[in-house]
Amino acid sequence: MMEHERFMNEALKEARKAASEGEIPIGAVIVSGGTVIARAHNLVETLNDATAHAEMQAITMATERYGGKYLPDCTIYVTVEPCPMCAAALAWAQIGTVVYGADDSKRGFSLFTPSLLHPKTKVVKGILAEECGRILSDFFKTIR
């Protein structure tokens, strides 16, 4: 559990960067063998690209660094439950484990059955959920 919290804190750093850039504060890191191989945050507004979610950016970085399109030995830590688009991309990348903080009861992948993730992907949820949710709700309070 301590390792999950350590890497979720790294994802939270990315979420804070996103907020400081006016992006929805979602951050992600991908870990392989105990080492962060990719770190990213939402860039939707910056790139004017609806697909520039933190997870999508992290997958691209990790596959480049990993040297292949599949990430079965990797874990992604993301501050908010991935959306269906990101879950499907994680499935195509065959990510080994998805660890997320806050649930997304409106747009999260868990709303869909069967799961959008690869059948072998493990899921761990609720890591630092309160902090992950707070950074998001605080951001929306400031823009509304």
Backbone as CSV, one residue per row, in Angstrom:
resi,resn,N_x,N_y,N_z,CA_x,CA_y,CA_z,C_x,C_y,C_z
1,MET,0.815,-1.204,0.000,0.000,0.000,0.000,0.861,1.271,0.000
2,MET,1.978,1.204,0.711,2.855,2.372,0.772,3.408,2.712,-0.615
3,GLU,3.730,1.687,-1.395,4.232,1.925,-2.745,3.159,2.588,-3.606
4,HIS,1.920,2.125,-3.476,0.827,2.738,-4.229,0.685,4.214,-3.857
5,GLU,0.769,4.518,-2.577,0.648,5.915,-2.149,1.824,6.746,-2.667
6,ARG,3.011,6.163,-2.653,4.191,6.890,-3.141,4.014,7.294,-4.602
7,PHE,3.585,6.357,-5.427,3.441,6.673,-6.843,2.199,7.515,-7.120
8,MET,1.151,7.365,-6.315,-0.025,8.235,-6.491,0.350,9.671,-6.147
9,ASN,1.239,9.857,-5.194,1.714,11.211,-4.904,2.443,11.807,-6.099
10,GLU,3.137,10.986,-6.858,3.775,11.463,-8.089,2.717,11.878,-9.115
11,ALA,1.646,11.104,-9.213,0.544,11.469,-10.117,-0.121,12.764,-9.643
12,LEU,-0.236,12.943,-8.341,-0.811,14.186,-7.808,0.045,15.396,-8.156
13,LYS,1.365,15.228,-8.187,2.242,16.327,-8.616,1.898,16.738,-10.042
14,GLU,1.662,15.748,-10.884,1.286,16.040,-12.269,-0.073,16.738,-12.326
15,ALA,-1.007,16.309,-11.494,-2.335,16.943,-11.458,-2.215,18.415,-11.053
16,ARG,-1.336,18.697,-10.100,-1.126,20.094,-9.679,-0.532,20.920,-10.822
17,LYS,0.372,20.319,-11.598,0.926,21.014,-12.771,-0.202,21.351,-13.745
18,ALA,-1.088,20.379,-13.966,-2.212,20.601,-14.880,-3.046,21.780,-14.402
19,ALA,-3.380,21.807,-13.118,-4.195,22.897,-12.567,-3.503,24.239,-12.751
20,SER,-2.195,24.280,-12.532,-1.460,25.543,-12.673,-1.430,26.030,-14.123
21,GLU,-1.679,25.115,-15.067,-1.713,25.465,-16.484,-3.137,25.671,-16.991
22,GLY,-4.115,25.639,-16.076,-5.507,25.827,-16.471,-6.160,24.589,-17.041
23,GLU,-5.518,23.457,-16.859,-6.053,22.175,-17.327,-6.829,21.505,-16.189
24,ILE,-7.774,20.640,-16.539,-8.434,19.841,-15.516,-7.342,19.037,-14.820
25,PRO,-7.265,19.114,-13.489,-6.125,18.546,-12.768,-6.178,17.029,-12.599
26,ILE,-5.765,16.357,-13.643,-5.618,14.910,-13.603,-4.179,14.603,-13.996
27,GLY,-3.544,13.770,-13.188,-2.163,13.398,-13.444,-2.012,11.896,-13.503
28,ALA,-0.968,11.452,-14.182,-0.704,10.025,-14.315,0.797,9.779,-14.369
29,VAL,1.199,8.641,-13.807,2.559,8.155,-13.977,2.468,6.672,-14.311
30,ILE,3.411,6.207,-15.101,3.507,4.781,-15.404,4.820,4.283,-14.824
31,VAL,4.705,3.158,-14.107,5.834,2.594,-13.371,6.166,1.213,-13.923
32,SER,7.465,0.949,-14.058,7.955,-0.367,-14.449,9.129,-0.711,-13.546
33,GLY,9.062,-1.852,-12.890,10.161,-2.276,-12.032,10.484,-1.295,-10.920
34,GLY,9.480,-0.616,-10.408,9.690,0.326,-9.318,10.200,1.685,-9.736
35,THR,10.283,1.928,-11.050,10.783,3.197,-11.575,9.717,3.863,-12.434
36,VAL,9.547,5.162,-12.258,8.625,5.923,-13.099,9.236,6.044,-14.483
37,ILE,8.524,5.535,-15.490,9.036,5.615,-16.867,8.278,6.644,-17.694
38,ALA,7.158,7.153,-17.140,6.400,8.201,-17.835,5.617,8.983,-16.807
39,ARG,5.523,10.275,-17.031,4.701,11.133,-16.181,4.012,12.144,-17.075
40,ALA,2.740,12.374,-16.803,1.976,13.262,-17.679,0.773,13.829,-16.936
41,HIS,0.211,14.869,-17.531,-1.027,15.449,-17.021,-1.871,15.879,-18.217
42,ASN,-3.107,16.221,-17.922,-4.004,16.634,-18.998,-3.404,17.791,-19.788
43,LEU,-3.542,17.722,-21.106,-3.085,18.788,-22.004,-4.173,19.139,-23.018
44,VAL,-5.407,18.853,-22.663,-6.535,19.056,-23.575,-6.627,20.511,-24.039
45,GLU,-6.562,21.444,-23.101,-6.671,22.868,-23.451,-5.408,23.361,-24.157
46,THR,-4.268,22.966,-23.653,-2.988,23.408,-24.209,-2.846,22.995,-25.670
47,LEU,-3.197,21.744,-25.955,-3.051,21.207,-27.311,-4.316,21.354,-28.150
48,ASN,-5.389,21.846,-27.507,-6.684,21.946,-28.179,-7.054,20.598,-28.806
49,ASP,-6.932,19.552,-27.962,-7.097,18.172,-28.416,-7.872,17.400,-27.356
50,ALA,-9.070,16.981,-27.701,-9.935,16.274,-26.751,-9.350,14.938,-26.304
51,THR,-8.375,14.410,-27.022,-7.782,13.122,-26.648,-6.519,13.276,-25.800
52,ALA,-6.127,14.475,-25.465,-4.862,14.709,-24.760,-5.005,14.534,-23.242
53,HIS,-5.646,13.442,-22.845,-5.802,13.130,-21.426,-4.462,12.664,-20.859
54,ALA,-4.325,12.773,-19.553,-3.082,12.386,-18.876,-2.683,10.951,-19.217
55,GLU,-3.656,10.038,-19.194,-3.356,8.637,-19.466,-2.839,8.440,-20.885
56,MET,-3.444,9.116,-21.840,-3.036,8.983,-23.245,-1.605,9.494,-23.432
57,GLN,-1.300,10.622,-22.792,0.052,11.177,-22.874,1.062,10.221,-22.241
58,ALA,0.683,9.651,-21.092,1.585,8.739,-20.382,1.822,7.457,-21.174
59,ILE,0.778,6.917,-21.803,0.932,5.703,-22.610,1.946,5.947,-23.727
60,THR,1.813,7.068,-24.411,2.728,7.387,-25.509,4.167,7.463,-25.012
61,MET,4.372,8.152,-23.895,5.726,8.271,-23.343,6.277,6.916,-22.918
62,ALA,5.439,6.127,-22.252,5.902,4.832,-21.727,6.241,3.858,-22.849
63,THR,5.415,3.815,-23.887,5.705,2.871,-24.973,6.985,3.275,-25.701
64,GLU,7.225,4.574,-25.806,8.475,5.045,-26.399,9.669,4.603,-25.560
65,ARG,9.549,4.816,-24.269,10.658,4.470,-23.362,10.809,2.959,-23.229
66,TYR,9.688,2.263,-23.194,9.671,0.814,-23.010,10.130,0.088,-24.269
67,GLY,9.984,0.761,-25.406,10.436,0.169,-26.659,9.442,-0.771,-27.307
68,GLY,8.170,-0.622,-27.007,7.143,-1.467,-27.613,5.765,-0.949,-27.284
69,LYS,4.770,-1.450,-27.999,3.414,-0.934,-27.826,2.658,-1.563,-26.663
70,TYR,3.182,-2.613,-26.076,2.507,-3.291,-24.973,3.218,-3.014,-23.654
71,LEU,2.423,-2.869,-22.591,2.949,-2.521,-21.273,2.462,-3.501,-20.191
72,PRO,2.598,-4.811,-20.432,2.018,-5.772,-19.486,2.676,-5.799,-18.113
73,ASP,3.920,-5.359,-18.022,4.630,-5.360,-16.748,4.610,-3.989,-16.078
74,CYS,3.747,-3.114,-16.564,3.693,-1.747,-16.056,2.406,-1.490,-15.270
75,THR,2.492,-0.482,-14.420,1.340,-0.016,-13.645,1.153,1.459,-13.922
76,ILE,-0.077,1.848,-14.208,-0.390,3.267,-14.337,-1.074,3.714,-13.056
77,TYR,-0.615,4.850,-12.550,-1.234,5.511,-11.406,-1.882,6.770,-11.947
78,VAL,-3.171,6.903,-11.748,-3.893,8.068,-12.260,-4.804,8.592,-11.153
79,THR,-4.874,9.902,-11.031,-5.571,10.511,-9.899,-7.082,10.308,-9.947
80,VAL,-7.639,10.134,-11.131,-9.080,9.938,-11.285,-9.309,8.718,-12.170
81,GLU,-10.369,7.995,-11.883,-10.740,6.816,-12.678,-10.718,7.155,-14.164
82,PRO,-10.021,6.362,-14.957,-9.948,6.642,-16.395,-11.322,6.631,-17.075
83,CYS,-11.443,7.468,-18.079,-12.665,7.513,-18.887,-12.658,6.314,-19.852
84,PRO,-13.763,6.068,-20.548,-13.807,4.951,-21.493,-12.726,5.015,-22.582
85,MET,-12.440,6.202,-23.093,-11.415,6.328,-24.127,-10.055,5.882,-23.583
86,CYS,-9.712,6.359,-22.403,-8.421,6.019,-21.818,-8.358,4.550,-21.416
87,ALA,-9.466,4.024,-20.896,-9.508,2.604,-20.534,-9.282,1.730,-21.764
88,ALA,-9.904,2.090,-22.874,-9.720,1.322,-24.107,-8.273,1.413,-24.588
89,ALA,-7.666,2.594,-24.485,-6.255,2.737,-24.873,-5.366,1.899,-23.954
90,LEU,-5.689,1.874,-22.672,-4.926,1.046,-21.733,-5.094,-0.433,-22.064
91,ALA,-6.281,-0.804,-22.535,-6.511,-2.190,-22.968,-5.649,-2.522,-24.172
92,TRP,-5.613,-1.631,-25.155,-4.800,-1.870,-26.342,-3.322,-1.957,-25.980
93,ALA,-2.904,-1.200,-24.970,-1.511,-1.241,-24.523,-1.245,-2.437,-23.601
94,GLN,-2.304,-3.133,-23.243,-2.218,-4.304,-22.355,-1.502,-3.978,-21.048
95,ILE,-1.847,-2.824,-20.475,-1.248,-2.407,-19.204,-1.510,-3.473,-18.140
96,GLY,-0.530,-3.731,-17.308,-0.661,-4.771,-16.298,-1.618,-4.418,-15.173
97,THR,-1.493,-3.188,-14.657,-2.303,-2.768,-13.516,-2.695,-1.310,-13.666
98,VAL,-3.926,-1.008,-13.291,-4.431,0.362,-13.231,-4.717,0.660,-11.763
99,VAL,-4.081,1.719,-11.257,-4.319,2.171,-9.883,-4.850,3.590,-9.983
100,TYR,-6.032,3.827,-9.409,-6.556,5.194,-9.465,-7.031,5.651,-8.102
101,GLY,-7.150,6.980,-7.993,-7.558,7.593,-6.736,-9.055,7.750,-6.641
102,ALA,-9.574,8.850,-7.177,-10.993,9.187,-7.059,-11.822,8.483,-8.131
103,ASP,-13.003,8.033,-7.724,-13.958,7.482,-8.683,-14.507,8.596,-9.565
104,ASP,-14.917,8.241,-10.770,-15.631,9.169,-11.648,-16.996,8.554,-11.913
105,SER,-17.966,8.948,-11.112,-19.301,8.339,-11.175,-20.097,8.758,-12.407
106,LYS,-19.610,9.755,-13.135,-20.318,10.219,-14.330,-19.705,9.705,-15.627
107,ARG,-18.367,9.570,-15.663,-17.703,9.214,-16.914,-16.628,8.152,-16.786
108,GLY,-16.573,7.459,-15.673,-15.536,6.465,-15.459,-15.771,5.181,-16.234
109,PHE,-14.694,4.457,-16.506,-14.793,3.223,-17.286,-15.597,2.143,-16.575
110,SER,-15.663,2.197,-15.245,-16.350,1.138,-14.500,-17.867,1.168,-14.698
111,LEU,-18.364,2.196,-15.353,-19.803,2.259,-15.659,-20.184,1.286,-16.767
112,PHE,-19.192,0.744,-17.455,-19.446,-0.101,-18.615,-19.152,-1.568,-18.323
113,THR,-20.029,-2.429,-18.828,-19.808,-3.869,-18.742,-20.035,-4.463,-20.117
114,PRO,-19.201,-5.347,-20.546,-18.012,-5.828,-19.855,-16.962,-4.724,-19.726
115,SER,-15.959,-4.998,-18.911,-14.921,-4.001,-18.667,-14.248,-3.603,-19.977
116,LEU,-13.883,-2.344,-20.053,-13.176,-1.833,-21.223,-11.677,-2.125,-21.150
117,LEU,-11.212,-2.555,-19.993,-9.791,-2.876,-19.830,-9.475,-4.257,-20.379
118,HIS,-8.206,-4.518,-20.596,-7.746,-5.841,-21.019,-8.139,-6.848,-19.933
119,PRO,-8.536,-8.053,-20.316,-8.976,-9.046,-19.326,-7.939,-9.384,-18.253
120,LYS,-6.655,-9.232,-18.564,-5.613,-9.555,-17.583,-5.231,-8.369,-16.696
121,THR,-5.746,-7.192,-16.986,-5.395,-6.003,-16.213,-6.008,-6.053,-14.822
122,LYS,-5.163,-5.797,-13.827,-5.627,-5.705,-12.442,-6.001,-4.251,-12.157
123,VAL,-6.970,-4.059,-11.270,-7.408,-2.706,-10.908,-7.341,-2.548,-9.393
124,VAL,-6.748,-1.435,-8.972,-6.720,-1.050,-7.559,-7.304,0.351,-7.506
125,LYS,-8.335,0.545,-6.700,-8.959,1.872,-6.663,-8.963,2.437,-5.257
126,GLY,-9.133,3.748,-5.186,-9.270,4.417,-3.902,-7.973,4.822,-3.231
127,ILE,-6.854,4.780,-3.930,-5.572,5.180,-3.335,-5.514,6.708,-3.266
128,LEU,-5.397,7.223,-2.056,-5.414,8.672,-1.795,-6.643,9.331,-2.437
129,ALA,-7.764,8.628,-2.401,-8.987,9.074,-3.075,-9.441,10.456,-2.617
130,GLU,-9.356,10.709,-1.327,-9.821,12.002,-0.818,-9.006,13.149,-1.397
131,GLU,-7.693,13.013,-1.373,-6.829,14.069,-1.916,-7.009,14.212,-3.431
132,CYS,-7.121,13.087,-4.115,-7.314,13.122,-5.571,-8.636,13.799,-5.927
133,GLY,-9.674,13.507,-5.171,-10.970,14.125,-5.416,-10.979,15.603,-5.055
134,ARG,-10.280,15.951,-3.978,-10.260,17.340,-3.513,-9.598,18.266,-4.529
135,ILE,-8.489,17.846,-5.115,-7.804,18.707,-6.082,-8.723,19.005,-7.276
136,LEU,-9.522,18.019,-7.641,-10.464,18.188,-8.748,-11.617,19.116,-8.354
137,SER,-12.220,18.879,-7.200,-13.357,19.713,-6.776,-12.915,21.146,-6.497
138,ASP,-11.715,21.326,-5.924,-11.202,22.681,-5.687,-11.007,23.418,-7.010
139,PHE,-10.506,22.720,-8.008,-10.300,23.330,-9.328,-11.636,23.810,-9.910
140,PHE,-12.649,22.961,-9.857,-13.939,23.336,-10.431,-14.618,24.451,-9.642
141,LYS,-14.372,24.544,-8.343,-14.914,25.652,-7.542,-14.339,26.974,-8.021
142,THR,-13.071,26.979,-8.419,-12.427,28.223,-8.835,-12.883,28.687,-10.220
143,ILE,-13.336,27.765,-11.066,-13.728,28.178,-12.417,-15.225,28.372,-12.573
144,ARG,-15.986,28.013,-11.572,-17.452,28.177,-11.675,-17.940,29.359,-10.916
